[in-house]
């Protein structure tokens, strides 16, 4: 995506080329892409900037995302947003959904939030056990947290073990034309 954006120039130009209307969240995406300034600057007088209202909303979106990253569920986040900003439940739901759109939270946020809470819970318990010199249980709890985070999952190495089971065939020749053909084929592949 960043390669496409760099070729076209900006999100605004891409949307104009595609004849797509700019949504109310595009200014925040453009801000994170470096196309919009946080506030007006004398250095860049022709560049777009976020208004006071836009900056206030951006801070709300950042607050939602920070709560998500520490493991809060959607319901808890909405409750906190309602209380902090004295807004209605449906407004809080819209702010949470918008924040997830801006920061790219995909899938079930509640599941991810619960997973983060469990990981932090295990780590806290492990630290308490270590403080009480119960190192065996501390290690077990830390290992549980690591498993939840996926630290022990095997990563794909990109190598197929089947490729190494059969020995390659080498054919030796003194014909220079074959060497030239192979060299041209390699040059085309690059």
Rosetta constraint file for C-alpha pairs under 8 A:
AtomPair CA 1 CA 5 HARMONIC 6.22 0.50
AtomPair CA 2 CA 6 HARMONIC 6.05 0.50
AtomPair CA 3 CA 7 HARMONIC 6.30 0.50
AtomPair CA 4 CA 8 HARMONIC 6.24 0.50
AtomPair CA 5 CA 9 HARMONIC 5.69 0.50
AtomPair CA 5 CA 10 HARMONIC 5.53 0.50
AtomPair CA 5 CA 11 HARMONIC 6.46 0.50
AtomPair CA 5 CA 14 HARMONIC 7.37 0.50
AtomPair CA 6 CA 10 HARMONIC 6.87 0.50
AtomPair CA 8 CA 13 HARMONIC 6.54 0.50
AtomPair CA 8 CA 14 HARMONIC 6.23 0.50
AtomPair CA 9 CA 13 HARMONIC 6.54 0.50
AtomPair CA 9 CA 14 HARMONIC 7.75 0.50
AtomPair CA 10 CA 14 HARMONIC 6.34 0.50
AtomPair CA 10 CA 30 HARMONIC 7.99 0.50
AtomPair CA 10 CA 35 HARMONIC 7.20 0.50
AtomPair CA 11 CA 15 HARMONIC 6.16 0.50
AtomPair CA 11 CA 30 HARMONIC 6.63 0.50
AtomPair CA 12 CA 16 HARMONIC 6.17 0.50
AtomPair CA 12 CA 22 HARMONIC 7.65 0.50
AtomPair CA 13 CA 17 HARMONIC 6.06 0.50
AtomPair CA 14 CA 18 HARMONIC 6.11 0.50
AtomPair CA 15 CA 19 HARMONIC 5.71 0.50
AtomPair CA 15 CA 20 HARMONIC 4.95 0.50
AtomPair CA 15 CA 21 HARMONIC 6.85 0.50
AtomPair CA 15 CA 22 HARMONIC 7.03 0.50
AtomPair CA 16 CA 20 HARMONIC 6.26 0.50
AtomPair CA 16 CA 21 HARMONIC 7.75 0.50
AtomPair CA 22 CA 26 HARMONIC 6.22 0.50
AtomPair CA 25 CA 29 HARMONIC 6.66 0.50
AtomPair CA 25 CA 98 HARMONIC 7.45 0.50
AtomPair CA 25 CA 102 HARMONIC 7.24 0.50
AtomPair CA 26 CA 30 HARMONIC 5.95 0.50
AtomPair CA 27 CA 31 HARMONIC 6.02 0.50
AtomPair CA 27 CA 36 HARMONIC 7.13 0.50
AtomPair CA 27 CA 50 HARMONIC 7.68 0.50
AtomPair CA 28 CA 32 HARMONIC 6.39 0.50
AtomPair CA 28 CA 58 HARMONIC 7.25 0.50
AtomPair CA 28 CA 102 HARMONIC 7.12 0.50
AtomPair CA 29 CA 33 HARMONIC 6.23 0.50
AtomPair CA 29 CA 102 HARMONIC 6.35 0.50
AtomPair CA 30 CA 34 HARMONIC 6.26 0.50
AtomPair CA 30 CA 35 HARMONIC 5.16 0.50
AtomPair CA 30 CA 36 HARMONIC 5.75 0.50
AtomPair CA 31 CA 35 HARMONIC 5.58 0.50
AtomPair CA 31 CA 36 HARMONIC 4.43 0.50
AtomPair CA 31 CA 37 HARMONIC 6.33 0.50
AtomPair CA 31 CA 38 HARMONIC 7.22 0.50
AtomPair CA 32 CA 36 HARMONIC 7.82 0.50
AtomPair CA 35 CA 47 HARMONIC 7.65 0.50
AtomPair CA 35 CA 48 HARMONIC 7.41 0.50
AtomPair CA 36 CA 47 HARMONIC 6.60 0.50
AtomPair CA 36 CA 48 HARMONIC 5.03 0.50
AtomPair CA 36 CA 49 HARMONIC 5.06 0.50
AtomPair CA 36 CA 50 HARMONIC 6.99 0.50
AtomPair CA 37 CA 41 HARMONIC 7.77 0.50
AtomPair CA 37 CA 47 HARMONIC 7.05 0.50
AtomPair CA 37 CA 48 HARMONIC 6.21 0.50
AtomPair CA 37 CA 49 HARMONIC 4.37 0.50
AtomPair CA 37 CA 50 HARMONIC 6.36 0.50
AtomPair CA 38 CA 49 HARMONIC 5.65 0.50
AtomPair CA 38 CA 50 HARMONIC 5.32 0.50
AtomPair CA 38 CA 55 HARMONIC 7.22 0.50
AtomPair CA 39 CA 49 HARMONIC 5.22 0.50
AtomPair CA 39 CA 50 HARMONIC 5.62 0.50
AtomPair CA 39 CA 51 HARMONIC 7.00 0.50
AtomPair CA 40 CA 44 HARMONIC 7.83 0.50
AtomPair CA 40 CA 45 HARMONIC 7.32 0.50
AtomPair CA 40 CA 48 HARMONIC 7.65 0.50
AtomPair CA 40 CA 49 HARMONIC 5.51 0.50
AtomPair CA 40 CA 50 HARMONIC 7.59 0.50
AtomPair CA 41 CA 45 HARMONIC 6.10 0.50
AtomPair CA 50 CA 54 HARMONIC 5.38 0.50
AtomPair CA 50 CA 55 HARMONIC 6.02 0.50
AtomPair CA 51 CA 55 HARMONIC 6.18 0.50
AtomPair CA 52 CA 56 HARMONIC 6.22 0.50
AtomPair CA 53 CA 57 HARMONIC 6.25 0.50
AtomPair CA 54 CA 58 HARMONIC 6.07 0.50
AtomPair CA 55 CA 59 HARMONIC 6.23 0.50
AtomPair CA 56 CA 60 HARMONIC 6.48 0.50
AtomPair CA 57 CA 61 HARMONIC 6.22 0.50
AtomPair CA 58 CA 62 HARMONIC 6.10 0.50
AtomPair CA 59 CA 63 HARMONIC 6.08 0.50
AtomPair CA 60 CA 64 HARMONIC 6.26 0.50
AtomPair CA 60 CA 95 HARMONIC 7.54 0.50
AtomPair CA 61 CA 65 HARMONIC 6.22 0.50
AtomPair CA 61 CA 95 HARMONIC 6.67 0.50
AtomPair CA 61 CA 96 HARMONIC 7.15 0.50
AtomPair CA 61 CA 98 HARMONIC 7.33 0.50
AtomPair CA 61 CA 99 HARMONIC 4.72 0.50
AtomPair CA 62 CA 66 HARMONIC 6.08 0.50
AtomPair CA 62 CA 99 HARMONIC 7.21 0.50
AtomPair CA 63 CA 67 HARMONIC 6.30 0.50
AtomPair CA 64 CA 68 HARMONIC 6.24 0.50
AtomPair CA 64 CA 77 HARMONIC 6.57 0.50
AtomPair CA 64 CA 81 HARMONIC 7.72 0.50
AtomPair CA 64 CA 95 HARMONIC 7.93 0.50
AtomPair CA 64 CA 96 HARMONIC 6.22 0.50
AtomPair CA 64 CA 99 HARMONIC 6.57 0.50
AtomPair CA 65 CA 69 HARMONIC 6.17 0.50
AtomPair CA 65 CA 99 HARMONIC 6.41 0.50
AtomPair CA 65 CA 100 HARMONIC 7.12 0.50
AtomPair CA 65 CA 103 HARMONIC 7.35 0.50
AtomPair CA 66 CA 70 HARMONIC 6.53 0.50
AtomPair CA 67 CA 71 HARMONIC 6.62 0.50
AtomPair CA 67 CA 72 HARMONIC 5.60 0.50
AtomPair CA 67 CA 77 HARMONIC 6.70 0.50
AtomPair CA 68 CA 72 HARMONIC 5.10 0.50
AtomPair CA 68 CA 73 HARMONIC 6.79 0.50
AtomPair CA 68 CA 74 HARMONIC 7.67 0.50
AtomPair CA 68 CA 77 HARMONIC 7.43 0.50
AtomPair CA 68 CA 109 HARMONIC 7.77 0.50
AtomPair CA 68 CA 113 HARMONIC 6.25 0.50
AtomPair CA 69 CA 113 HARMONIC 7.36 0.50
AtomPair CA 69 CA 116 HARMONIC 7.53 0.50
AtomPair CA 70 CA 113 HARMONIC 7.47 0.50
AtomPair CA 70 CA 116 HARMONIC 6.37 0.50
AtomPair CA 70 CA 117 HARMONIC 7.08 0.50
AtomPair CA 71 CA 112 HARMONIC 7.20 0.50
AtomPair CA 71 CA 113 HARMONIC 4.02 0.50
AtomPair CA 71 CA 114 HARMONIC 6.02 0.50
AtomPair CA 71 CA 115 HARMONIC 7.02 0.50
AtomPair CA 71 CA 116 HARMONIC 4.40 0.50
AtomPair CA 71 CA 117 HARMONIC 4.69 0.50
AtomPair CA 72 CA 76 HARMONIC 6.13 0.50
AtomPair CA 72 CA 77 HARMONIC 6.24 0.50
AtomPair CA 72 CA 110 HARMONIC 7.85 0.50
AtomPair CA 72 CA 113 HARMONIC 5.23 0.50
AtomPair CA 72 CA 114 HARMONIC 7.11 0.50
AtomPair CA 72 CA 116 HARMONIC 7.91 0.50
AtomPair CA 72 CA 117 HARMONIC 6.99 0.50
AtomPair CA 73 CA 77 HARMONIC 6.18 0.50
AtomPair CA 73 CA 109 HARMONIC 6.95 0.50
AtomPair CA 73 CA 110 HARMONIC 4.85 0.50
AtomPair CA 73 CA 111 HARMONIC 7.87 0.50
AtomPair CA 73 CA 113 HARMONIC 5.04 0.50
AtomPair CA 73 CA 114 HARMONIC 6.52 0.50
AtomPair CA 74 CA 78 HARMONIC 6.12 0.50
AtomPair CA 74 CA 96 HARMONIC 7.59 0.50
AtomPair CA 74 CA 109 HARMONIC 6.75 0.50
AtomPair CA 74 CA 110 HARMONIC 5.81 0.50
AtomPair CA 74 CA 113 HARMONIC 7.87 0.50
AtomPair CA 75 CA 79 HARMONIC 6.20 0.50
AtomPair CA 76 CA 80 HARMONIC 6.18 0.50
AtomPair CA 77 CA 81 HARMONIC 6.09 0.50
AtomPair CA 77 CA 96 HARMONIC 7.64 0.50
AtomPair CA 78 CA 82 HARMONIC 6.06 0.50
AtomPair CA 78 CA 89 HARMONIC 6.91 0.50
AtomPair CA 78 CA 92 HARMONIC 5.31 0.50
AtomPair CA 78 CA 93 HARMONIC 6.10 0.50
AtomPair CA 78 CA 96 HARMONIC 6.97 0.50
AtomPair CA 79 CA 83 HARMONIC 6.29 0.50
AtomPair CA 79 CA 89 HARMONIC 7.58 0.50
AtomPair CA 79 CA 92 HARMONIC 7.84 0.50
AtomPair CA 80 CA 84 HARMONIC 5.98 0.50
AtomPair CA 81 CA 85 HARMONIC 5.89 0.50
AtomPair CA 81 CA 86 HARMONIC 7.63 0.50
AtomPair CA 81 CA 87 HARMONIC 7.53 0.50
AtomPair CA 81 CA 92 HARMONIC 5.97 0.50
AtomPair CA 82 CA 86 HARMONIC 5.20 0.50
AtomPair CA 82 CA 87 HARMONIC 4.90 0.50
AtomPair CA 82 CA 88 HARMONIC 6.12 0.50
AtomPair CA 82 CA 89 HARMONIC 6.23 0.50
AtomPair CA 82 CA 92 HARMONIC 5.97 0.50
AtomPair CA 83 CA 87 HARMONIC 7.21 0.50
AtomPair CA 87 CA 91 HARMONIC 6.40 0.50
AtomPair CA 87 CA 92 HARMONIC 6.76 0.50
AtomPair CA 88 CA 92 HARMONIC 6.40 0.50
AtomPair CA 89 CA 93 HARMONIC 6.19 0.50
AtomPair CA 90 CA 94 HARMONIC 6.25 0.50
AtomPair CA 91 CA 95 HARMONIC 6.24 0.50
AtomPair CA 92 CA 96 HARMONIC 6.15 0.50
AtomPair CA 93 CA 97 HARMONIC 6.17 0.50
AtomPair CA 94 CA 98 HARMONIC 5.99 0.50
AtomPair CA 95 CA 99 HARMONIC 6.05 0.50
AtomPair CA 96 CA 100 HARMONIC 6.23 0.50
AtomPair CA 97 CA 101 HARMONIC 6.26 0.50
AtomPair CA 98 CA 102 HARMONIC 6.17 0.50
AtomPair CA 99 CA 103 HARMONIC 6.06 0.50
AtomPair CA 100 CA 104 HARMONIC 5.62 0.50
AtomPair CA 100 CA 105 HARMONIC 4.72 0.50
AtomPair CA 100 CA 106 HARMONIC 7.37 0.50
AtomPair CA 101 CA 105 HARMONIC 6.41 0.50
AtomPair CA 101 CA 106 HARMONIC 7.99 0.50
AtomPair CA 105 CA 109 HARMONIC 7.16 0.50
AtomPair CA 108 CA 112 HARMONIC 6.63 0.50
AtomPair CA 109 CA 113 HARMONIC 5.87 0.50
AtomPair CA 110 CA 114 HARMONIC 6.05 0.50
AtomPair CA 111 CA 115 HARMONIC 6.21 0.50
AtomPair CA 112 CA 116 HARMONIC 6.28 0.50
AtomPair CA 113 CA 117 HARMONIC 6.25 0.50
AtomPair CA 114 CA 118 HARMONIC 6.18 0.50
AtomPair CA 115 CA 119 HARMONIC 6.24 0.50
AtomPair CA 115 CA 148 HARMONIC 7.16 0.50
AtomPair CA 116 CA 120 HARMONIC 6.22 0.50
AtomPair CA 117 CA 121 HARMONIC 6.03 0.50
AtomPair CA 118 CA 122 HARMONIC 6.17 0.50
AtomPair CA 118 CA 145 HARMONIC 7.50 0.50
AtomPair CA 119 CA 123 HARMONIC 6.25 0.50
AtomPair CA 119 CA 144 HARMONIC 7.88 0.50
AtomPair CA 119 CA 145 HARMONIC 4.76 0.50
AtomPair CA 119 CA 146 HARMONIC 7.71 0.50
AtomPair CA 119 CA 148 HARMONIC 6.52 0.50
AtomPair CA 119 CA 149 HARMONIC 7.17 0.50
AtomPair CA 120 CA 124 HARMONIC 6.07 0.50
AtomPair CA 120 CA 145 HARMONIC 7.52 0.50
AtomPair CA 121 CA 125 HARMONIC 6.18 0.50
AtomPair CA 122 CA 126 HARMONIC 6.02 0.50
AtomPair CA 122 CA 141 HARMONIC 5.48 0.50
AtomPair CA 122 CA 142 HARMONIC 6.42 0.50
AtomPair CA 122 CA 144 HARMONIC 7.00 0.50
AtomPair CA 122 CA 145 HARMONIC 5.64 0.50
AtomPair CA 123 CA 127 HARMONIC 6.18 0.50
AtomPair CA 123 CA 141 HARMONIC 6.78 0.50
AtomPair CA 123 CA 142 HARMONIC 5.77 0.50
AtomPair CA 123 CA 145 HARMONIC 6.42 0.50
AtomPair CA 124 CA 128 HARMONIC 6.30 0.50
AtomPair CA 125 CA 129 HARMONIC 6.15 0.50
AtomPair CA 125 CA 138 HARMONIC 7.26 0.50
AtomPair CA 125 CA 141 HARMONIC 7.00 0.50
AtomPair CA 126 CA 130 HARMONIC 6.12 0.50
AtomPair CA 126 CA 137 HARMONIC 7.04 0.50
AtomPair CA 126 CA 138 HARMONIC 4.10 0.50
AtomPair CA 126 CA 139 HARMONIC 6.91 0.50
AtomPair CA 126 CA 140 HARMONIC 7.87 0.50
AtomPair CA 126 CA 141 HARMONIC 5.32 0.50
AtomPair CA 126 CA 142 HARMONIC 5.79 0.50
AtomPair CA 127 CA 131 HARMONIC 6.09 0.50
AtomPair CA 127 CA 138 HARMONIC 6.67 0.50
AtomPair CA 128 CA 132 HARMONIC 6.29 0.50
AtomPair CA 128 CA 138 HARMONIC 7.75 0.50
AtomPair CA 129 CA 133 HARMONIC 6.19 0.50
AtomPair CA 129 CA 134 HARMONIC 4.93 0.50
AtomPair CA 129 CA 135 HARMONIC 6.48 0.50
AtomPair CA 129 CA 137 HARMONIC 6.52 0.50
AtomPair CA 129 CA 138 HARMONIC 5.10 0.50
AtomPair CA 130 CA 134 HARMONIC 5.42 0.50
AtomPair CA 130 CA 135 HARMONIC 5.27 0.50
AtomPair CA 130 CA 138 HARMONIC 5.54 0.50
AtomPair CA 134 CA 138 HARMONIC 6.25 0.50
AtomPair CA 135 CA 139 HARMONIC 6.04 0.50
AtomPair CA 136 CA 140 HARMONIC 6.45 0.50
AtomPair CA 137 CA 141 HARMONIC 6.10 0.50
AtomPair CA 138 CA 142 HARMONIC 6.09 0.50
AtomPair CA 139 CA 143 HARMONIC 6.07 0.50
AtomPair CA 140 CA 144 HARMONIC 6.30 0.50
AtomPair CA 141 CA 145 HARMONIC 6.39 0.50
AtomPair CA 142 CA 146 HARMONIC 6.25 0.50
AtomPair CA 143 CA 147 HARMONIC 6.17 0.50
AtomPair CA 144 CA 148 HARMONIC 6.29 0.50
AtomPair CA 145 CA 149 HARMONIC 6.28 0.50
AtomPair CA 146 CA 150 HARMONIC 6.25 0.50
AtomPair CA 146 CA 151 HARMONIC 5.48 0.50
AtomPair CA 146 CA 152 HARMONIC 7.21 0.50
AtomPair CA 147 CA 151 HARMONIC 5.89 0.50
AtomPair CA 147 CA 152 HARMONIC 6.02 0.50
AtomPair CA 147 CA 153 HARMONIC 7.88 0.50
AtomPair CA 159 CA 163 HARMONIC 7.93 0.50
AtomPair CA 160 CA 164 HARMONIC 7.69 0.50
AtomPair CA 161 CA 165 HARMONIC 7.01 0.50
AtomPair CA 162 CA 166 HARMONIC 7.70 0.50
AtomPair CA 175 CA 179 HARMONIC 7.08 0.50
AtomPair CA 176 CA 180 HARMONIC 6.37 0.50
AtomPair CA 177 CA 181 HARMONIC 6.22 0.50
AtomPair CA 178 CA 182 HARMONIC 6.21 0.50
AtomPair CA 179 CA 183 HARMONIC 6.17 0.50
AtomPair CA 180 CA 184 HARMONIC 6.24 0.50
AtomPair CA 181 CA 185 HARMONIC 6.27 0.50
AtomPair CA 182 CA 186 HARMONIC 6.24 0.50
AtomPair CA 183 CA 187 HARMONIC 6.23 0.50
AtomPair CA 184 CA 188 HARMONIC 6.27 0.50
AtomPair CA 185 CA 189 HARMONIC 6.39 0.50
AtomPair CA 186 CA 190 HARMONIC 6.64 0.50
